[in-house]
Structure formats: C-alpha cells, structure tokens
C-alpha cells in the first residue's frame, strides 16, 4: 500500500510540474488553458479535503507542513494519517449510572 501511495504522490507531483510548465507558456494555447483550469479544480478539491480533514492535523508535529502536503498531494498524504489515527475509547456506562438516568 505504501508503494501505491508513493506512486500516487509522484504522479500528482508530475501533474503540478506540468501545470508549472503551462504557466511558463511551454504549451500551445488550448492546452495551457485546459491545464490551468484542471490545476485550479485540483487545488479547490485539495482545499476542500484540507477543510474536511482538519481534525486529523491537530496535534501533529508539523501541522503547517502537513497542510502544504495536503494541498499538493491531497488524499495521498491524508490516507496514511487516517489509517494510523487511533479511535477514541468508548466509555462504558455502569449499571448505577443507567439506573439514575
């Protein structure tokens, strides 16, 4: 699974490099506009992921670095954090507390 996430991050990084080349006017007219629209859409989706999963970044060693990586790589950076996060322990209610309720 880790290798799949690494390949995904590499492909997203290649996409951002190609979008940077489009900003530098390295492609023809219709392709530059299409790449810039796709880059804006991907940035919007990654910002939405950052907003939705903000709770995962609380208490991390470097939350601003994690936020930047979420903006760049999206779910490929969030998925390992979600898998390693431990669920909160479930509190048990005693019989006395239930009787008083």
C-alpha positions in Angstrom: 0.0 0.0 0.0 2.9 2.3 0.8 4.3 1.9 -2.7 0.9 2.7 -4.2 0.7 5.9 -2.2 4.3 6.9 -3.2 3.5 6.3 -6.9 0.3 8.4 -6.5 2.3 11.2 -4.9 4.9 11.1 -7.7 2.1 11.3 -10.4 0.5 14.3 -8.6 3.9 15.9 -8.4 4.4 15.4 -12.2 0.9 17.0 -12.8 2.0 20.1 -10.8 5.2 20.3 -12.7 3.3 20.2 -16.0 1.0 22.9 -14.7 4.0 25.0 -13.8 5.2 24.5 -17.4 1.8 25.7 -18.6 2.2 28.8 -16.5 5.6 29.4 -18.2 3.9 29.2 -21.6 5.5 26.0 -22.8 2.4 24.6 -24.5 0.0 25.7 -27.2 -2.9 28.0 -26.5 -5.7 25.5 -25.9 -3.6 23.1 -23.8 -2.3 25.8 -21.5 -5.9 27.0 -20.6 -7.0 23.4 -20.1 -4.1 22.6 -17.7 -4.7 25.8 -15.8 -8.4 25.0 -15.3 -7.5 21.5 -14.2 -4.9 22.9 -11.8 -7.5 25.3 -10.3 -10.0 22.5 -9.9 -7.5 20.2 -8.3 -6.4 22.9 -5.9 -10.0 23.6 -5.0 -10.6 19.8 -4.3 -7.4 19.6 -2.2 -8.5 22.7 -0.2 -11.9 21.1 0.4 -10.0 18.0 1.7 -7.9 20.2 3.9 -11.1 21.7 5.4 -12.9 18.4 5.8 -10.0 16.6 7.4 -8.6 19.5 9.5 -9.2 17.4 12.7 -6.5 14.9 11.6 -3.9 17.6 11.5 -4.5 18.9 15.1 -1.7 17.8 17.4 0.7 16.8 14.6 4.4 17.6 14.9 4.4 19.9 11.9 0.8 20.8 11.1 1.7 23.6 8.6 3.9 21.2 6.6 1.1 18.7 6.6 -1.3 21.3 5.3 1.0 22.2 2.5 1.4 18.5 1.6 -2.4 18.1 1.6 -2.7 21.0 -0.8 -0.2 19.4 -3.1 -0.9 15.7 -2.8 -4.5 15.5 -1.4 -5.7 12.1 -0.3 -2.3 10.5 -0.9 -1.0 12.4 2.1 -4.2 12.1 4.2 -4.7 8.3 3.9 -1.7 7.2 6.0 -2.7 9.6 8.7 -6.3 8.4 8.8 -5.1 4.7 9.0 -2.7 5.4 11.9 -5.1 7.5 14.0 -6.5 5.5 16.9 -10.2 5.8 17.6 -11.3 7.3 20.9 -12.0 4.7 23.6 -15.7 4.0 24.1 -16.8 4.9 27.6 -18.9 2.2 29.4 -21.9 3.2 31.5 -22.2 1.4 34.8 -25.4 -0.1 36.0 -25.8 2.5 38.7 -25.4 5.4 36.2 -28.0 3.8 34.0 -30.4 3.4 36.9 -30.1 7.1 37.8 -30.7 8.3 34.3 
